[in-house]
Amino acid sequence: MNCNHACSTDNWAEVKATAGRVLGEDLVAFIEQCRAEGNPHSQLIAVLHRVQGKFGYLGKSQLDAVAQLLQVPAAKVSGVASFYHLFRLQPRGKFIINLCLGTACYVKGADRLAEKLSDELGIRFGETTGDGMFTLEGARCLGACSLAPVMVVNNDMHGAVTPDQIPIILDQYIRKAKQQVEEKPAAQS
Ligand code: FES
């Protein structure tokens, strides 16, 4: 349960040490600097941005550590994190699929791609597959309307995509992930 008050600073050294284990010393230093500048509530969004930039999402332990270090009530921190769409409260997949749902792509069948992606992955927009492989997201316009319908997987752009190509494209990334796993032990030996 979230408390509505900033937590006690009786044992500040311990608070810092715990936050350091969760957030890392770089973020602890940044948050301390924000707190020292005064009005920590106004710094909260900037701090959450930094934390998400480092971890890719805002987990409960990270939010608690921010609340303690910034001396802002935990309920306020989790409230802000869940209110703004730009903050993610769940880890994202290894591959982020961004399907363009802009007008040009929609006219060229982006809705059918959305349906096919959802069926193939077994998830809806905003969700991540159980194996942590794919996150499915939608975008307004990816700036490549002449290639519509378009989807981007991490940094790879796929243009003029048809529903039949979706399993093939997904398979490329599954194989890529497997290959990376196989190459890792070889690189370490
Ligand atoms: S509308 Fe899809 S790239 Fe512009």
py3Dmol code that shows the C-alpha trace and the ligand (Angstrom):
import py3Dmol

protein = """\
ATOM      1  CA  MET A   1       0.000   0.000   0.000  1.00  0.00           C
ATOM      2  CA  ASN A   2       1.281   3.482  -0.827  1.00  0.00           C
ATOM      3  CA  CYS A   3       1.633   5.946   2.020  1.00  0.00           C
ATOM      4  CA  ASN A   4       0.490   9.542   1.488  1.00  0.00           C
ATOM      5  CA  HIS A   5       3.375  11.146   3.301  1.00  0.00           C
ATOM      6  CA  ALA A   6       7.034  11.517   2.486  1.00  0.00           C
ATOM      7  CA  CYS A   7       8.907   8.858   4.420  1.00  0.00           C
ATOM      8  CA  SER A   8      11.071   9.642   7.411  1.00  0.00           C
ATOM      9  CA  THR A   9      14.688  10.598   6.860  1.00  0.00           C
ATOM     10  CA  ASP A  10      15.831   9.270  10.263  1.00  0.00           C
ATOM     11  CA  ASN A  11      18.113   6.816   8.597  1.00  0.00           C
ATOM     12  CA  TRP A  12      19.224   8.721   5.554  1.00  0.00           C
ATOM     13  CA  ALA A  13      22.384   6.693   4.969  1.00  0.00           C
ATOM     14  CA  GLU A  14      20.322   3.523   4.711  1.00  0.00           C
ATOM     15  CA  VAL A  15      17.763   5.189   2.418  1.00  0.00           C
ATOM     16  CA  LYS A  16      20.609   6.272   0.127  1.00  0.00           C
ATOM     17  CA  ALA A  17      22.256   2.862   0.172  1.00  0.00           C
ATOM     18  CA  THR A  18      18.979   1.107  -0.703  1.00  0.00           C
ATOM     19  CA  ALA A  19      18.209   3.617  -3.454  1.00  0.00           C
ATOM     20  CA  GLY A  20      21.744   3.175  -4.781  1.00  0.00           C
ATOM     21  CA  ARG A  21      21.223  -0.579  -5.105  1.00  0.00           C
ATOM     22  CA  VAL A  22      17.929  -0.069  -6.951  1.00  0.00           C
ATOM     23  CA  LEU A  23      18.736   2.994  -9.075  1.00  0.00           C
ATOM     24  CA  GLY A  24      22.520   3.140  -9.261  1.00  0.00           C
ATOM     25  CA  GLU A  25      24.792   5.884  -7.945  1.00  0.00           C
ATOM     26  CA  ASP A  26      24.364   8.095 -11.029  1.00  0.00           C
ATOM     27  CA  LEU A  27      20.622   8.437 -10.477  1.00  0.00           C
ATOM     28  CA  VAL A  28      21.021   8.859  -6.730  1.00  0.00           C
ATOM     29  CA  ALA A  29      23.350  11.804  -7.377  1.00  0.00           C
ATOM     30  CA  PHE A  30      20.908  13.311  -9.901  1.00  0.00           C
ATOM     31  CA  ILE A  31      17.923  12.977  -7.554  1.00  0.00           C
ATOM     32  CA  GLU A  32      19.865  14.449  -4.637  1.00  0.00           C
ATOM     33  CA  GLN A  33      20.770  17.403  -6.814  1.00  0.00           C
ATOM     34  CA  CYS A  34      17.087  17.863  -7.757  1.00  0.00           C
ATOM     35  CA  ARG A  35      16.046  17.717  -4.110  1.00  0.00           C
ATOM     36  CA  ALA A  36      18.693  20.255  -3.144  1.00  0.00           C
ATOM     37  CA  GLU A  37      17.319  22.691  -5.725  1.00  0.00           C
ATOM     38  CA  GLY A  38      14.060  22.775  -3.747  1.00  0.00           C
ATOM     39  CA  ASN A  39      10.417  22.044  -4.616  1.00  0.00           C
ATOM     40  CA  PRO A  40      11.007  18.339  -5.312  1.00  0.00           C
ATOM     41  CA  HIS A  41       7.399  17.887  -6.555  1.00  0.00           C
ATOM     42  CA  SER A  42       8.208  20.000  -9.611  1.00  0.00           C
ATOM     43  CA  GLN A  43      11.274  17.845 -10.337  1.00  0.00           C
ATOM     44  CA  LEU A  44       9.360  14.587 -10.244  1.00  0.00           C
ATOM     45  CA  ILE A  45       8.651  14.254 -13.974  1.00  0.00           C
ATOM     46  CA  ALA A  46      12.277  14.995 -14.891  1.00  0.00           C
ATOM     47  CA  VAL A  47      13.444  12.369 -12.386  1.00  0.00           C
ATOM     48  CA  LEU A  48      10.992   9.740 -13.642  1.00  0.00           C
ATOM     49  CA  HIS A  49      12.176  10.456 -17.201  1.00  0.00           C
ATOM     50  CA  ARG A  50      15.767   9.747 -16.197  1.00  0.00           C
ATOM     51  CA  VAL A  51      14.837   6.559 -14.372  1.00  0.00           C
ATOM     52  CA  GLN A  52      12.810   5.287 -17.338  1.00  0.00           C
ATOM     53  CA  GLY A  53      15.666   6.249 -19.676  1.00  0.00           C
ATOM     54  CA  LYS A  54      17.970   3.982 -17.718  1.00  0.00           C
ATOM     55  CA  PHE A  55      15.682   0.996 -17.070  1.00  0.00           C
ATOM     56  CA  GLY A  56      13.217   1.245 -19.950  1.00  0.00           C
ATOM     57  CA  TYR A  57      10.263   1.314 -17.541  1.00  0.00           C
ATOM     58  CA  LEU A  58       9.312   2.322 -14.008  1.00  0.00           C
ATOM     59  CA  GLY A  59       9.047  -0.659 -11.669  1.00  0.00           C
ATOM     60  CA  LYS A  60       7.669  -0.530  -8.136  1.00  0.00           C
ATOM     61  CA  SER A  61      11.076  -0.692  -6.471  1.00  0.00           C
ATOM     62  CA  GLN A  62      12.315   2.198  -8.623  1.00  0.00           C
ATOM     63  CA  LEU A  63       9.245   4.306  -7.831  1.00  0.00           C
ATOM     64  CA  ASP A  64       9.663   3.627  -4.099  1.00  0.00           C
ATOM     65  CA  ALA A  65      13.330   4.594  -4.245  1.00  0.00           C
ATOM     66  CA  VAL A  66      12.474   7.849  -6.056  1.00  0.00           C
ATOM     67  CA  ALA A  67       9.821   8.675  -3.434  1.00  0.00           C
ATOM     68  CA  GLN A  68      12.253   8.117  -0.584  1.00  0.00           C
ATOM     69  CA  LEU A  69      15.150  10.008  -2.118  1.00  0.00           C
ATOM     70  CA  LEU A  70      13.143  12.903  -3.462  1.00  0.00           C
ATOM     71  CA  GLN A  71      11.095  13.036  -0.254  1.00  0.00           C
ATOM     72  CA  VAL A  72       7.812  12.994  -2.136  1.00  0.00           C
ATOM     73  CA  PRO A  73       4.910  10.753  -1.008  1.00  0.00           C
ATOM     74  CA  ALA A  74       4.955   7.332  -2.704  1.00  0.00           C
ATOM     75  CA  ALA A  75       1.278   7.761  -3.686  1.00  0.00           C
ATOM     76  CA  LYS A  76       2.137  10.963  -5.540  1.00  0.00           C
ATOM     77  CA  VAL A  77       5.073   9.304  -7.374  1.00  0.00           C
ATOM     78  CA  SER A  78       3.045   6.287  -8.507  1.00  0.00           C
ATOM     79  CA  GLY A  79       0.088   8.566  -9.362  1.00  0.00           C
ATOM     80  CA  VAL A  80       2.227  10.706 -11.676  1.00  0.00           C
ATOM     81  CA  ALA A  81       3.881   7.640 -13.226  1.00  0.00           C
ATOM     82  CA  SER A  82       0.549   6.031 -14.057  1.00  0.00           C
ATOM     83  CA  PHE A  83      -1.175   9.277 -15.173  1.00  0.00           C
ATOM     84  CA  TYR A  84       1.198  10.153 -18.027  1.00  0.00           C
ATOM     85  CA  HIS A  85       1.178   7.943 -21.113  1.00  0.00           C
ATOM     86  CA  LEU A  86       4.864   8.519 -21.724  1.00  0.00           C
ATOM     87  CA  PHE A  87       5.720   6.500 -18.626  1.00  0.00           C
ATOM     88  CA  ARG A  88       5.738   2.727 -18.815  1.00  0.00           C
ATOM     89  CA  LEU A  89       5.109   0.655 -15.716  1.00  0.00           C
ATOM     90  CA  GLN A  90       5.965  -2.698 -17.311  1.00  0.00           C
ATOM     91  CA  PRO A  91       9.197  -3.812 -18.977  1.00  0.00           C
ATOM     92  CA  ARG A  92       9.163  -3.700 -22.765  1.00  0.00           C
ATOM     93  CA  GLY A  93      10.087  -6.518 -25.099  1.00  0.00           C
ATOM     94  CA  LYS A  94      13.430  -7.141 -26.780  1.00  0.00           C
ATOM     95  CA  PHE A  95      11.839  -5.998 -30.048  1.00  0.00           C
ATOM     96  CA  ILE A  96       9.480  -3.023 -30.116  1.00  0.00           C
ATOM     97  CA  ILE A  97       7.032  -3.189 -33.001  1.00  0.00           C
ATOM     98  CA  ASN A  98       5.660   0.190 -33.933  1.00  0.00           C
ATOM     99  CA  LEU A  99       2.810  -0.117 -36.410  1.00  0.00           C
ATOM    100  CA  CYS A 100       1.835   3.092 -38.133  1.00  0.00           C
ATOM    101  CA  LEU A 101      -1.865   3.831 -37.740  1.00  0.00           C
ATOM    102  CA  GLY A 102      -1.706   7.168 -39.567  1.00  0.00           C
ATOM    103  CA  THR A 103      -4.114   7.979 -42.389  1.00  0.00           C
ATOM    104  CA  ALA A 104      -1.931   6.900 -45.336  1.00  0.00           C
ATOM    105  CA  CYS A 105      -1.126   3.574 -43.679  1.00  0.00           C
ATOM    106  CA  TYR A 106      -4.688   3.047 -42.544  1.00  0.00           C
ATOM    107  CA  VAL A 107      -5.981   3.520 -46.100  1.00  0.00           C
ATOM    108  CA  LYS A 108      -3.450   0.907 -47.263  1.00  0.00           C
ATOM    109  CA  GLY A 109      -4.570  -1.698 -44.737  1.00  0.00           C
ATOM    110  CA  ALA A 110      -2.821  -0.976 -41.422  1.00  0.00           C
ATOM    111  CA  ASP A 111      -5.942  -2.238 -39.627  1.00  0.00           C
ATOM    112  CA  ARG A 112      -5.446  -5.685 -41.154  1.00  0.00           C
ATOM    113  CA  LEU A 113      -1.796  -5.638 -40.098  1.00  0.00           C
ATOM    114  CA  ALA A 114      -2.873  -4.700 -36.574  1.00  0.00           C
ATOM    115  CA  GLU A 115      -5.246  -7.647 -36.463  1.00  0.00           C
ATOM    116  CA  LYS A 116      -2.631 -10.042 -37.838  1.00  0.00           C
ATOM    117  CA  LEU A 117       0.044  -8.841 -35.401  1.00  0.00           C
ATOM    118  CA  SER A 118      -2.347  -9.206 -32.475  1.00  0.00           C
ATOM    119  CA  ASP A 119      -3.313 -12.718 -33.585  1.00  0.00           C
ATOM    120  CA  GLU A 120       0.240 -13.868 -34.202  1.00  0.00           C
ATOM    121  CA  LEU A 121       1.627 -12.452 -30.965  1.00  0.00           C
ATOM    122  CA  GLY A 122      -1.419 -13.086 -28.784  1.00  0.00           C
ATOM    123  CA  ILE A 123      -1.270  -9.543 -27.369  1.00  0.00           C
ATOM    124  CA  ARG A 124      -2.987  -6.207 -27.854  1.00  0.00           C
ATOM    125  CA  PHE A 125      -1.450  -2.788 -28.401  1.00  0.00           C
ATOM    126  CA  GLY A 126       0.592  -1.619 -25.449  1.00  0.00           C
ATOM    127  CA  GLU A 127       1.297  -5.192 -24.332  1.00  0.00           C
ATOM    128  CA  THR A 128       4.397  -7.384 -24.311  1.00  0.00           C
ATOM    129  CA  THR A 129       4.519 -11.094 -25.129  1.00  0.00           C
ATOM    130  CA  GLY A 130       4.975 -13.432 -22.169  1.00  0.00           C
ATOM    131  CA  ASP A 131       8.468 -14.431 -23.315  1.00  0.00           C
ATOM    132  CA  GLY A 132       9.534 -10.760 -23.310  1.00  0.00           C
ATOM    133  CA  MET A 133      10.306 -10.913 -27.030  1.00  0.00           C
ATOM    134  CA  PHE A 134       7.875  -8.394 -28.573  1.00  0.00           C
ATOM    135  CA  THR A 135       6.044  -5.245 -27.493  1.00  0.00           C
ATOM    136  CA  LEU A 136       3.313  -4.016 -29.811  1.00  0.00           C
ATOM    137  CA  GLU A 137       2.783  -0.277 -30.112  1.00  0.00           C
ATOM    138  CA  GLY A 138       0.980   2.047 -32.497  1.00  0.00           C
ATOM    139  CA  ALA A 139       2.187   5.328 -33.985  1.00  0.00           C
ATOM    140  CA  ARG A 140       0.398   8.220 -35.726  1.00  0.00           C
ATOM    141  CA  CYS A 141       2.762   8.692 -38.693  1.00  0.00           C
ATOM    142  CA  LEU A 142       6.274   7.332 -39.034  1.00  0.00           C
ATOM    143  CA  GLY A 143       7.166   9.806 -41.789  1.00  0.00           C
ATOM    144  CA  ALA A 144       7.340   7.238 -44.561  1.00  0.00           C
ATOM    145  CA  CYS A 145       3.834   7.529 -46.023  1.00  0.00           C
ATOM    146  CA  SER A 146       5.022   6.639 -49.538  1.00  0.00           C
ATOM    147  CA  LEU A 147       5.907   3.166 -48.192  1.00  0.00           C
ATOM    148  CA  ALA A 148       2.520   2.645 -46.513  1.00  0.00           C
ATOM    149  CA  PRO A 149       1.577   0.529 -44.700  1.00  0.00           C
ATOM    150  CA  VAL A 150       4.659   0.787 -42.543  1.00  0.00           C
ATOM    151  CA  MET A 151       5.909  -0.804 -39.378  1.00  0.00           C
ATOM    152  CA  VAL A 152       9.178  -0.316 -37.540  1.00  0.00           C
ATOM    153  CA  VAL A 153      10.793  -3.037 -35.448  1.00  0.00           C
ATOM    154  CA  ASN A 154      13.406  -1.436 -33.209  1.00  0.00           C
ATOM    155  CA  ASN A 155      15.321   0.552 -35.841  1.00  0.00           C
ATOM    156  CA  ASP A 156      14.292  -1.470 -38.917  1.00  0.00           C
ATOM    157  CA  MET A 157      11.651  -0.025 -41.177  1.00  0.00           C
ATOM    158  CA  HIS A 158       9.380  -2.405 -43.074  1.00  0.00           C
ATOM    159  CA  GLY A 159       7.374  -0.834 -45.900  1.00  0.00           C
ATOM    160  CA  ALA A 160       4.444  -2.000 -48.047  1.00  0.00           C
ATOM    161  CA  VAL A 161       3.820  -4.775 -45.547  1.00  0.00           C
ATOM    162  CA  THR A 162       1.038  -7.284 -46.189  1.00  0.00           C
ATOM    163  CA  PRO A 163      -0.625  -9.447 -43.533  1.00  0.00           C
ATOM    164  CA  ASP A 164       0.969 -12.550 -45.072  1.00  0.00           C
ATOM    165  CA  GLN A 165       4.432 -11.091 -44.463  1.00  0.00           C
ATOM    166  CA  ILE A 166       3.847 -10.606 -40.739  1.00  0.00           C
ATOM    167  CA  PRO A 167       4.762 -14.178 -39.628  1.00  0.00           C
ATOM    168  CA  ILE A 168       7.875 -14.043 -41.834  1.00  0.00           C
ATOM    169  CA  ILE A 169       8.979 -10.712 -40.371  1.00  0.00           C
ATOM    170  CA  LEU A 170       8.363 -11.877 -36.803  1.00  0.00           C
ATOM    171  CA  ASP A 171      10.281 -15.048 -37.491  1.00  0.00           C
ATOM    172  CA  GLN A 172      13.317 -13.009 -38.617  1.00  0.00           C
ATOM    173  CA  TYR A 173      13.486 -11.419 -35.173  1.00  0.00           C
ATOM    174  CA  ILE A 174      12.904 -14.659 -33.295  1.00  0.00           C
ATOM    175  CA  ARG A 175      15.812 -16.176 -35.233  1.00  0.00           C
ATOM    176  CA  LYS A 176      17.930 -13.098 -34.609  1.00  0.00           C
ATOM    177  CA  ALA A 177      17.316 -13.382 -30.850  1.00  0.00           C
ATOM    178  CA  LYS A 178      18.198 -17.093 -30.891  1.00  0.00           C
ATOM    179  CA  GLN A 179      21.363 -16.371 -32.823  1.00  0.00           C
ATOM    180  CA  GLN A 180      22.399 -13.732 -30.283  1.00  0.00           C
ATOM    181  CA  VAL A 181      21.874 -16.240 -27.457  1.00  0.00           C
ATOM    182  CA  GLU A 182      23.962 -18.855 -29.277  1.00  0.00           C
ATOM    183  CA  GLU A 183      26.739 -16.382 -30.036  1.00  0.00           C
ATOM    184  CA  LYS A 184      27.002 -15.135 -26.442  1.00  0.00           C
ATOM    185  CA  PRO A 185      28.673 -18.206 -24.864  1.00  0.00           C
ATOM    186  CA  ALA A 186      31.032 -18.436 -27.860  1.00  0.00           C
ATOM    187  CA  ALA A 187      32.052 -14.786 -27.407  1.00  0.00           C
ATOM    188  CA  GLN A 188      32.606 -15.329 -23.675  1.00  0.00           C
ATOM    189  CA  SER A 189      34.783 -18.453 -24.080  1.00  0.00           C
TER     190      SER A 189
END
"""
ligand_1 = """\
4
FES
S 0.803 7.583 -42.204
Fe 2.059 5.851 -41.916
S 4.024 6.607 -42.348
Fe 2.765 8.331 -42.564
"""
view = py3Dmol.view(width=600, height=400)
view.addModel(protein, "pdb")
view.setStyle({"model": 0}, {"cartoon": {"style": "trace"}})
view.addModel(ligand_1, "xyz")
view.setStyle({"model": 1}, {"stick": {}})
view.zoomTo()
view.show()
